[in-house]
Amino acid sequence: MAGRVLDARGDPIKNAIVEIWQVDHNAIYLAERDSRSDFDPNFQGFGRLETASNGEYRFRTIKPIPYPGRLAPHIHFKIRTPGHEPWTTQLYIKGYPTNQRDGIYRGIGDAKAQESVTVDFAPIKGSPIGEMGAKFDIVLGWTAKG
C-alpha cells in the first residue's frame, strides 16, 4: 500500500507522520491481544512513518477484512503535520460487497466522498507470492507552508 500526502493545491507534504492500524486475519486489533489468544503473533497490526520529500509513504501489510460490527474491511489512517490537528480517515476496498451495509461507510456521505476513500487492491505484476497493491493518496484541506 502506497500513496502520497498532499495539500489542497496537490503539492506534496514532506515529513508528515502517517500511522495505520487494522485487524489481523483473525479480525483482532492489537489492543485486543491481552484478552484474546487467537491473534496472529506474526502481524504487527500498525505502522508509523514519515513521508518523503515528495510526500510519499509506503507500508507492507495485509489486505483488510471485515469483522463483527464492521462489514466494510478497512485500514485506519492518522496524519500528523506540524501546526495542524491530527487528521484521521479510513481506506476501504473498492467493490467490496458489504461496503454499503457498513454504517460508517454509509455515513461518509455522497458517492464522490466515498470514492475518495475507496481503492482497488490489484495483483502486483510479477509477484511470485500473489501480492496485491493499493494506491491511496491523501489530500488534506489546507496549503502547506514554505
Secondary structure, DSSP 8 states (H G I E B T S, - for coil): -EEEEE-TTS-B-TT-EEEEE---TTS--GGGGGG-S-S-TT---EEEEE--TT-EEE--------BTTB-S-EEEEEEE-TTS--EEEEEEETT-TTGGG-HHHHTT-SHHHHHHTEE--EE-TT-TT--EE-B--EE-SS----
